[in-house]
């Protein structure tokens, strides 16, 4: 009597699938991780577009209309922008799942990657829930700020995954002098403060996400614009120190040096955009670019921190 195909085929297919999964960090893991990082940054841009085009209430939740998941012909372009952001979030989640699947076979050897993959996926689920709550509570500015900050955290974790996946497993040692390591961590703290004040500034400004939403966070936007610039310029000065210090740290710090130069370049563009938007009454496009550049800054700063150490070189 022949065996039931349903009891033999499925286990065999599962074994073949398990064998197909990467047993090391290969091109599939790298491509999936980079796609995940790019999408995490891209959704910051589309989320900013939703807010800056007053499309935050273009769709209801969880459907776009009471009877349709998708925008209808009767709705305005605002619903298309809002739904586009929701649609991109699906691909962000799909990329996060792909990363989990691709590192599942090496989860014991690479617990660092396994943990970060799950943090990213959990963050995507949290963002979906917060996005729905935002619509229900008519784009409360504090919730909008939280939504953006979570996005930046996910960008940072995704960037850490990308940086870490190319590094060897095992004991590590500083690749730079200790004073430079300390300055790097101080710089990352100043970046966090700069971003936080920037978020508060936006929450006090004119871009609420919908013309009918007039509630802001209560801070003086003009004053916060000036306060925001203080840590921003301190960040720039500290980054100059990192670039100069890394140039004197020797060959072991070459990777670190490349990322500090990249950070300096991003900050120069960010400062230029910030000055432009402040002097031109916060044009939406400039504000959106500023938001995306903040996410890029977080990603690059993460890469700088992740290159502070190198695999431990045994003493001769």
Buried (B, 14 or more C-beta within 10 A) or exposed (E): EEEEEEEEEEEEEEEEEEEEBBEEBEEBBBEBBBBBBBBBBBBBBBBBBBBBBBBBBBBBBEEBBEEEEBBEEEBEEBBBBBBBBBEBBEBBBBBBBBBBBBBEBBBEBBEBBBBBBBBBBEBBEBBBEBBBBBBEEBBBBBBBBBBBBBBBBBBBBBBBBBBBBEBEBEEEEBBBBEEBBEBBEBBBEBBBBBBBBBBBBBBBBEBBBBEEBEEBBEBEBEEBBEBBBEBBEBBBEBBEBBBEBBEEBEEEBEBBBBBBBBBBEBBEBBBEBBEBBBEEEBEBEBBBBBBBBBBBBBBBBBBBBBBBBBEEEEEE
